[in-house]
Amino acid sequence: MNASKRVPVVLSFLAVAVIWGSTYLGIRVALDGFPPFLIGAIRFLTAGSILYGFLRARGERAPTGAEWRSAGITGVLFFAIGNGLVNVAERSVSSGLASVLVATMPLWATLFERFAGGRVQRLEWLGLALGLGGVVILNLGGELRASGAGAVCALVAPMGWALGSVVSKRVRLPGGPMTTATQMLAGGATMALLSKALGEHVVVTPPARTIVAVAYLAVFGSLVGFSAYVYLLRNTATSVATSYAYVNPVIALVLGVAFAGEHIDRAGVTGAAVILAAVLLLSRGKGRARERVVVTPALDDAACESVR
């Protein structure tokens, strides 16, 4: 990576790691005044509209029909599934534990890449097995067993995000910040439809802190955080872009304990440690694969892409 890209890549990674680590607590607070899919609809339609309007006013071209379709597919995966189910899960699962389950996302991304024709190295398979073992350990704790549907939602959510990350590298998107805007608009619109279909509504005037939480999620969690994530996807390997996942849970756990009175049992701590170790092992496996590509010029472009 050349010097001109190193600084924005590092800053983007820090933004994703720190901001998205804090959004779990933000969601927890927002749920005190808003239902889950309505939170997402407000968050992403607001952020997407602001960003889209700004880009068009700056002279960016409007996306083509094909680009809108791709944005719709990935936006639903990222937001309606990847984010919406986290919102649902946090009604019965602590923000810290939800963040640990979402940390399995790179494991699912590796599996989906394999199904799409990519290569999975031996070390990566070991990371996958270790990560799934961590999920099993988490299920030995009392919180997941008690939460039922919430636990299922927290387990499925990272699969949607992982599939969106893989698909986004294989479809035609507008490029740059316009990708972020169109995906948020598509995902937010889908979440609004789901909210309507499920009969979600705000019963009373939401407390001021919940309104602030939704605003924080829209501005920082969406506009800043997702823009940084898209930049990482476009300028680094998938494994690098998704490696924020083993930083987010640490931040989320600390904030949940400090500000939401949450706690995590021994099984939770052990499972979290195993999952984070698995994600780190997975990242090392992908790093070694990239090194082999660099020193083996005989590999063709397709083979290089398969391990990127």
TACOR-V788641 format. One record per residue. N is the residue number from 0. RES is the residue in one small letter. OMEGA is omega in whole degrees, -180 to 180 (999 if undefined). Layout:
# TACOR-V788641
n:N res:RES omega:OMEGA
n:N res:RES omega:OMEGA
This chain:
# TACOR-V788641
n:0 res:m omega:-179
n:1 res:n omega:-174
n:2 res:a omega:-177
n:3 res:s omega:180
n:4 res:k omega:-173
n:5 res:r omega:-177
n:6 res:v omega:179
n:7 res:p omega:177
n:8 res:v omega:179
n:9 res:v omega:-180
n:10 res:l omega:178
n:11 res:s omega:179
n:12 res:f omega:179
n:13 res:l omega:179
n:14 res:a omega:-180
n:15 res:v omega:-176
n:16 res:a omega:-175
n:17 res:v omega:-176
n:18 res:i omega:-179
n:19 res:w omega:174
n:20 res:g omega:-179
n:21 res:s omega:-177
n:22 res:t omega:178
n:23 res:y omega:176
n:24 res:l omega:178
n:25 res:g omega:178
n:26 res:i omega:-180
n:27 res:r omega:180
n:28 res:v omega:-178
n:29 res:a omega:-179
n:30 res:l omega:177
n:31 res:d omega:-179
n:32 res:g omega:-176
n:33 res:f omega:175
n:34 res:p omega:-169
n:35 res:p omega:-176
n:36 res:f omega:176
n:37 res:l omega:175
n:38 res:i omega:-179
n:39 res:g omega:-180
n:40 res:a omega:179
n:41 res:i omega:-176
n:42 res:r omega:-171
n:43 res:f omega:175
n:44 res:l omega:178
n:45 res:t omega:-178
n:46 res:a omega:-179
n:47 res:g omega:-180
n:48 res:s omega:179
n:49 res:i omega:-178
n:50 res:l omega:180
n:51 res:y omega:180
n:52 res:g omega:178
n:53 res:f omega:-178
n:54 res:l omega:179
n:55 res:r omega:179
n:56 res:a omega:179
n:57 res:r omega:178
n:58 res:g omega:177
n:59 res:e omega:180
n:60 res:r omega:177
n:61 res:a omega:179
n:62 res:p omega:176
n:63 res:t omega:178
n:64 res:g omega:180
n:65 res:a omega:179
n:66 res:e omega:177
n:67 res:w omega:179
n:68 res:r omega:179
n:69 res:s omega:178
n:70 res:a omega:179
n:71 res:g omega:-179
n:72 res:i omega:-177
n:73 res:t omega:179
n:74 res:g omega:177
n:75 res:v omega:-180
n:76 res:l omega:-179
n:77 res:f omega:-167
n:78 res:f omega:-178
n:79 res:a omega:179
n:80 res:i omega:-174
n:81 res:g omega:-179
n:82 res:n omega:-177
n:83 res:g omega:-179
n:84 res:l omega:173
n:85 res:v omega:177
n:86 res:n omega:179
n:87 res:v omega:-177
n:88 res:a omega:-174
n:89 res:e omega:171
n:90 res:r omega:-179
n:91 res:s omega:179
n:92 res:v omega:-179
n:93 res:s omega:-179
n:94 res:s omega:180
n:95 res:g omega:-180
n:96 res:l omega:177
n:97 res:a omega:-180
n:98 res:s omega:178
n:99 res:v omega:179
n:100 res:l omega:177
n:101 res:v omega:179
n:102 res:a omega:176
n:103 res:t omega:-176
n:104 res:m omega:179
n:105 res:p omega:177
n:106 res:l omega:179
n:107 res:w omega:179
n:108 res:a omega:179
n:109 res:t omega:178
n:110 res:l omega:-179
n:111 res:f omega:176
n:112 res:e omega:178
n:113 res:r omega:179
n:114 res:f omega:179
n:115 res:a omega:177
n:116 res:g omega:-180
n:117 res:g omega:179
n:118 res:r omega:176
n:119 res:v omega:-178
n:120 res:q omega:-178
n:121 res:r omega:-180
n:122 res:l omega:178
n:123 res:e omega:177
n:124 res:w omega:178
n:125 res:l omega:177
n:126 res:g omega:178
n:127 res:l omega:-180
n:128 res:a omega:179
n:129 res:l omega:180
n:130 res:g omega:178
n:131 res:l omega:174
n:132 res:g omega:177
n:133 res:g omega:178
n:134 res:v omega:177
n:135 res:v omega:179
n:136 res:i omega:178
n:137 res:l omega:-179
n:138 res:n omega:176
n:139 res:l omega:179
n:140 res:g omega:-176
n:141 res:g omega:-172
n:142 res:e omega:-179
n:143 res:l omega:-180
n:144 res:r omega:-177
n:145 res:a omega:-173
n:146 res:s omega:175
n:147 res:g omega:-177
n:148 res:a omega:179
n:149 res:g omega:179
n:150 res:a omega:178
n:151 res:v omega:179
n:152 res:c omega:-180
n:153 res:a omega:178
n:154 res:l omega:-178
n:155 res:v omega:-177
n:156 res:a omega:-180
n:157 res:p omega:176
n:158 res:m omega:177
n:159 res:g omega:180
n:160 res:w omega:-180
n:161 res:a omega:180
n:162 res:l omega:176
n:163 res:g omega:179
n:164 res:s omega:-180
n:165 res:v omega:-178
n:166 res:v omega:-177
n:167 res:s omega:178
n:168 res:k omega:-173
n:169 res:r omega:179
n:170 res:v omega:-179
n:171 res:r omega:178
n:172 res:l omega:-177
n:173 res:p omega:-178
n:174 res:g omega:178
n:175 res:g omega:-178
n:176 res:p omega:179
n:177 res:m omega:175
n:178 res:t omega:179
n:179 res:t omega:-177
n:180 res:a omega:-177
n:181 res:t omega:179
n:182 res:q omega:178
n:183 res:m omega:178
n:184 res:l omega:-180
n:185 res:a omega:179
n:186 res:g omega:179
n:187 res:g omega:178
n:188 res:a omega:178
n:189 res:t omega:180
n:190 res:m omega:176
n:191 res:a omega:177
n:192 res:l omega:178
n:193 res:l omega:179
n:194 res:s omega:179
n:195 res:k omega:-179
n:196 res:a omega:-179
n:197 res:l omega:178
n:198 res:g omega:179
n:199 res:e omega:175
n:200 res:h omega:178
n:201 res:v omega:-175
n:202 res:v omega:-179
n:203 res:v omega:177
n:204 res:t omega:-176
n:205 res:p omega:175
n:206 res:p omega:-177
n:207 res:a omega:-177
n:208 res:r omega:178
n:209 res:t omega:177
n:210 res:i omega:177
n:211 res:v omega:-180
n:212 res:a omega:179
n:213 res:v omega:178
n:214 res:a omega:178
n:215 res:y omega:180
n:216 res:l omega:-178
n:217 res:a omega:-174
n:218 res:v omega:-175
n:219 res:f omega:-178
n:220 res:g omega:-177
n:221 res:s omega:-176
n:222 res:l omega:-177
n:223 res:v omega:-174
n:224 res:g omega:-177
n:225 res:f omega:175
n:226 res:s omega:178
n:227 res:a omega:-179
n:228 res:y omega:178
n:229 res:v omega:178
n:230 res:y omega:179
n:231 res:l omega:179
n:232 res:l omega:-177
n:233 res:r omega:-171
n:234 res:n omega:177
n:235 res:t omega:174
n:236 res:a omega:179
n:237 res:t omega:-179
n:238 res:s omega:178
n:239 res:v omega:-179
n:240 res:a omega:-177
n:241 res:t omega:-177
n:242 res:s omega:174
n:243 res:y omega:-173
n:244 res:a omega:178
n:245 res:y omega:171
n:246 res:v omega:-178
n:247 res:n omega:-177
n:248 res:p omega:180
n:249 res:v omega:180
n:250 res:i omega:-178
n:251 res:a omega:180
n:252 res:l omega:-180
n:253 res:v omega:-179
n:254 res:l omega:179
n:255 res:g omega:179
n:256 res:v omega:-174
n:257 res:a omega:-171
n:258 res:f omega:-179
n:259 res:a omega:178
n:260 res:g omega:-179
n:261 res:e omega:174
n:262 res:h omega:179
n:263 res:i omega:-176
n:264 res:d omega:-176
n:265 res:r omega:178
n:266 res:a omega:179
n:267 res:g omega:179
n:268 res:v omega:-180
n:269 res:t omega:179
n:270 res:g omega:178
n:271 res:a omega:180
n:272 res:a omega:-180
n:273 res:v omega:-180
n:274 res:i omega:180
n:275 res:l omega:176
n:276 res:a omega:179
n:277 res:a omega:179
n:278 res:v omega:178
n:279 res:l omega:178
n:280 res:l omega:178
n:281 res:l omega:179
n:282 res:s omega:179
n:283 res:r omega:178
n:284 res:g omega:178
n:285 res:k omega:178
n:286 res:g omega:179
n:287 res:r omega:178
n:288 res:a omega:179
n:289 res:r omega:179
n:290 res:e omega:179
n:291 res:r omega:178
n:292 res:v omega:-178
n:293 res:v omega:-174
n:294 res:v omega:179
n:295 res:t omega:-175
n:296 res:p omega:-178
n:297 res:a omega:179
n:298 res:l omega:180
n:299 res:d omega:-176
n:300 res:d omega:-178
n:301 res:a omega:179
n:302 res:a omega:178
n:303 res:c omega:-179
n:304 res:e omega:-175
n:305 res:s omega:-179
n:306 res:v omega:-176
n:307 res:r omega:999
